[in-house]
């Protein structure tokens, strides 16, 4: 009888333990996906005319922010766009690039450190496109997997110039790379997806996140530069293809509507200020 009682007790303990590891409970314990917005520079323009090929900004001064984004996912850490290069912070008051004045008040490396992240901890790095204000610190992540749009990379290597500086992303040559042609599911669960959106450059992309509390979030890259540009579908004069730009705007807006996504215009100061202030995050 004692043996039977002990056996029943053991069965109850086993069933209780099994209930404690119910798949639903396991899912609840999975760390949430978090999005951090990092300040990776500012750029001031005496004339914003180049941001519209229909003369909407001609003669008007303005400024844009240059953010970087870090995505913490249970399967790794993604850095999306790497901003202006950190060494600009060494020059008090910033530097001039032609008529554009650029400043970096907080380096990317120090902001990562504040999050307890070293460059070697970053598992993936990807770019909306290969303009220099998005690749400035790319070479920090030589140990990461580089997710690169094949068309964009070929264009950037073939046509370097004032907007493209191949030396800023040269570490890809020794890194593990994933070359993509279209949309790409970074971690394989559709929570972090790179979406094809050409026009600003031939391989331009945006990032779609699905967060547990904040819902869907779209990071625009340079699909738009300012809120007014989105409202009026303005195409910068330095975009590589006007028709592709408008088609990409149409596609991303339809996705935003379908997913009820918050679309963040990366360069717009008001959109950036509306995000949780570092080191706070969306999840």
N, C-alpha and C positions, 0 to 999 in steps of 0.2 A: 504493500500500500504506500509506504514511504517512497519507494522507487517510482511508483506511478505519479505521486504528488510532485516529486522533484521533476519528473519528465514534463508534466503539465506546466509547471512554473517556467521551465526552460523554453517551452513552446511559446508561452505568452511573451517572454522576454524577446524571443526571436521575432515574433510578429510585430512587437512594439518597435524594435529596431528597424524592421523593414518599412513600417509606416513612416518612421522618421526620415527615411531616405527616399520618400515618394518623389517621382520625377518632377512634379509641380513644385515641391519644396526646393529641389535642386536648382530648378530654373530661377526661382526667386532669389537664390543666393548668388547667381551670376552677377559679377560687377556690371554696373550700368555703363553704357557708352557716354563719354563726356567730351564736350567740345570746348576748347579754350581758344580765345582770341588774343593774340599777342601783337603788341605795337612794334612793328618792324620798320618804322620810318614815316616821314612826311615829305611831300613835295609841293612847292609853291610855284605857281605859274603867273607871270605878268600878263599873259594872254592865253585864255583857255580855248582859243579858236580851233586847235587841232582836234578837239573832242567832238566836233560836229562838222560834217561835210555840207551842211546847209546853212552855215554862217551864224548859227544860233548863239555862239559864245564869243564871236569875234570881238577883240578889244577888251574883253572882260577878264580881270584877274581872278584867280581862285586857287584853291589848294585841295589836295587829296591825301588820304591816309594810305599807308602801305602796310597792310597787316600780314601776319603769318597765322596759321591755324594748326593746333595740335589736337588730334583725335585719339583719345584713350579707348581702346576696344579690348575685350577679354582676350583676343588673340594677338594683340600687339599695339604699337603706337605708330600712327601715321602723322607726318608733317605735310601739310598742304600749303605750298608756296613758301618761299624762304626770305622774302623781303629784300630791302636794300642791304648792302654788305655792312657787317658790324663795324669795320674799321672807320666808317664815316663818323662814328661816335667819338673817335679820337681827336677830331677837329672841332674845336669849340665854335659853335655858331653854324656848323654844317659846311657843305661844299656846294659849288656851282657846277652844273652840267649844262653848258650853254647858258640859256636864259633861265633854266629851272634851278631853284635852290632846294637842296635836299638836306634833311637832318635826320639823325638817329639819336634818340634820347635814352633808349634802353636797348642793350644788345640782345640778340636772340639767344646767345649762349647763356647769358645771365638770367634771362627769363626761364629758360629750360631748367637751369640750376635751381631756381626758386620753386619749381614743381618737383624737384628731386629727380630730374631726368638728365642724363648725360647723352651726348650725341650717339654713343654706342648702344644706348637703350632704344633708340628709334628703329623700328623694324621696317618701316616703309616711308618713302618720300615720293611725292608726286606734285605736279605743277599744272596750274590752269593753262599756262603757256610759258614760252621761254624768253620773254622780255626780261631785261636785267633786273627790274625791280621785283621780280618774282623768283629769281635764281641767285640773288646776291650771296646767300650763305649755304647754297646747296652742297658745297664740298665738305661741310661739316659732317655729312652723313654718308661717308664712304663705306660704312659697314651695313647700311640699310639696303633693302631691296628697292631699286629705283623703278617706278612704274612710269614708263615713257610712251607717249604717243609717237608711233613710228613716223607719221607724216610730219609732225611738229619737229622732231629731232632732226630729220633730214633737212628740213627747211632752215632750221637754226644753224646747222653746220655749214650749209651752202651759202647762206646770205647773212653773214655777220655784219654788224653795222652799229649805228648809234643806239639801237634798241636791243640788240642781241650781242652778248659777250660770252662766247663759248668757254673762255677760261673760267667763268664763274661756276660752270657745271661740269668741268672736265673730269671730276672724280667718277662719273658714271662709267668711264672706260674700265676701271678696275673693280667695279661693284657688280653685284648680282642685279640683272635687269629683267624686267618683264615688258616687252614691247607690245603695245596694243594698237588696234586699228579703229576701234569703236568704243562702246560702253564697256565698263569693266567693274566687276564685283570684287572689291579689294580683299575682304575677309571671307568671302564665300557664303554669307548669310543674308545678302541684300540689304544690310544695314548701312553700308558705306559704299556708295557707287559713284564712279566717275562716268560722266555723261558727255558724249561727243557734242560739241557746239562750235563748229568752225566758223570763221569769218573774220574775227579780230586778227587771228593768225590762222594758218592752214589746219593746225591740229589743236585749236583751242578747246578747252574742256571746262565743265563745271562739276561741283561735288554735291551729291545728294546724300543726306544723312537721315536716318530714322531713329529718333531719340525717344526714350520711354515716356518722358514727361513733356518735353517741349514739342514733340511730334516731328514732322518732317522739316528739315532745314536745307536750303539750297545756298551754296556759296558760289557767287556769280563769276568768279574770275574777273575778266574784263569784258564780259558780255555787255555790261553797262558800267559806266564810271560814276555817274551821279543819278540821284533820284529823278531829276528832270529828264535825263536821258532815257530812263525806263518809261516814264509816262508818255514821252513823245517819240519813242523808237528812234533816237538819234544815233547815227552811225559816225564814229570818228573818221576823220579824213585819212588817217594812217592805217586803217584796217586793210587787210589783204583782199577781201572780197565782200562787196556790199550785199549782193544777193544772198550769199551764205550767211552773213550776219543777220539779216532780217529773217531768214528761215530758221536760224538757231534761236533767235528771240521768240519766234512763234512756237517752236518746239518746247522750249524751257517754260514758257508761260503756260502752255497746256499741261505740262507735267506739274507745275506749281499749283495750278487750279485743281487738278485731279487728286493730288496728294495733300492739298490744303497746306502747302509748305510756306514757311517763312523764307522769303528770298532776301538774302543779305548782299547788298551791293558793296563789294569788298572795299572799293576805293572811296566810297561816300562817307564823309566824316560823321554825318548824323546816323547812318546805319551802323557804323562801327561803335559809336558812343552808346547806341541802344543795346549793344550786347553786354553781358555781364562783365563788369570791370575785373581785369586780371588781378589776382589769380582765381576769381570766381569762374563759373562755367555753366554751360547749358547741359542738361542731361535728359 
